[in-house]
């Protein structure tokens, strides 16, 4: 009681594409590839921002097309399956990352230009610039688009796709809940 969550900004596919394109204009090729791939993965996986920041190289299974999300909310871990196109893009990023920075400091999958794990504060700062470059409304206090809203957009678009495909949403909601790492469907 007393605190309310900000209303999520629901991104369209076109807005996500504009954000990813805006990232391509960042000053260094490594940072551009990293931010573009982070935005894309957030949009198609429903992962939390912190989960992406904590991914290590060994958490990405290219052959199996899966991510291992460790120590998430409440210390839980889960396996997140990926679409083959997402797996392919992560492999492309890993190849580019390794060519641009062959000996990183950290074991993290996504690295900064210093070879260290990305910091949430830096990611949020650059995301504000991406919003501006993409022509999306700027973030103001508790209003406006946030990185975390990509997770909400994923959940909403999944449910809408199910409705359009005449899927029994009520029956499949536990699957989405598990996929998102929620304790139960009521949380979803």
MOSULCOR-V719722 format. One record per residue. OMEGA is omega as a letter, one per 20 degrees, with the letter a starting at -180 (NA if undefined). Layout:
# MOSULCOR-V719722
omega
OMEGA
OMEGA
This chain:
# MOSULCOR-V719722
omega
r
r
r
r
r
r
a
r
a
a
r
r
a
r
r
r
r
r
r
r
r
r
r
a
r
a
r
a
r
a
r
a
a
a
r
a
r
r
r
a
r
a
a
a
a
r
r
r
r
r
r
a
a
a
r
a
a
r
a
r
a
a
a
a
a
r
r
r
a
r
r
a
a
r
a
r
r
r
a
r
a
r
a
r
r
r
r
a
r
r
r
r
a
r
r
r
a
r
a
a
a
a
a
r
a
r
a
r
r
a
r
r
r
a
a
r
r
r
r
a
r
r
r
r
a
r
r
r
r
r
a
a
a
r
r
a
a
r
a
a
a
a
r
a
r
r
a
a
r
r
r
r
r
a
a
a
r
a
r
r
r
r
a
a
a
r
r
a
a
a
a
a
r
r
r
r
r
r
a
a
r
r
r
a
r
r
a
NA
